[in-house]
Amino acid sequence: MRSAFHAGFANGRYLFYLERLGVEAGGVDLPDADTAWVTIPADILEGATMRRLLRHDFLTLTEADVRPLWGSETVNVLFSEATFETMLPWRPHGASVPGYLELTAGERHDLAERRLPAAVARQEGWAENMIFIEPEPAAGGAGAVFAACARLLPDFAYSVWGFRPPFDRLFRLSPRHPARQTLYTFTRGGRLLDVLRAYAAPL
């Protein structure tokens, strides 16, 4: 993997790890004013990585936003890790993004099953592969959300994977809730999935 783009880089930890592996990294996440989860400590990331960060909602992201960061090249993998779970009603209450708590049930449904799939589909021109590590299919309707993404991405192979032990216990959304995380993959070519088989298996 040469390059990776994180949808929701939180406090920069994922990009920090990718940098250390020699991967060109970048990402997009909400502005600091929207949630305290996205504050990046000073000087934690290299200058090149900081220049590849965007501070606005993934739901509004377009290829035109990203191209100036990467030039003519495509990014190998666009990924998330518990980013879109903040939009899904997988738990009775609470959310890490306060603005989502203010949505009505109808507004949240529209966000998750129409706006999010449309935003994912807009990335098909510059992302070679997409992997979203999000709630298991039955948790908050996550399965329906990513199936909707798949219908908008006919040029990608869609598959759903569960983590193998012990990763299935590590990738939990909450220590107090049984919901596990699942990999929703949209790929062009099988090499990425070959690597995943050491950690996960198709559901």
Secondary structure as UniProt FT lines:
FT   STRAND          3..7
FT   TURN            10..11
FT   HELIX           13..20
FT   TURN            21..22
FT   STRAND          24..29
FT   HELIX           32..34
FT   HELIX           36..38
FT   TURN            42..43
FT   HELIX           47..51
FT   STRAND          53..55
FT   HELIX           58..60
FT   HELIX           63..70
FT   TURN            71..72
FT   STRAND          75..81
FT   HELIX           84..87
FT   HELIX           98..101
FT   HELIX           105..110
FT   HELIX           111..115
FT   HELIX           116..121
FT   TURN            122..126
FT   STRAND          127..135
FT   TURN            137..138
FT   TURN            140..141
FT   HELIX           142..151
FT   TURN            154..155
FT   STRAND          157..163
FT   TURN            165..166
FT   HELIX           167..170
FT   STRAND          172..174
FT   TURN            175..176
FT   STRAND          177..187
FT   HELIX           191..196
FT   TURN            197..199
FT   STRAND          200..202
//
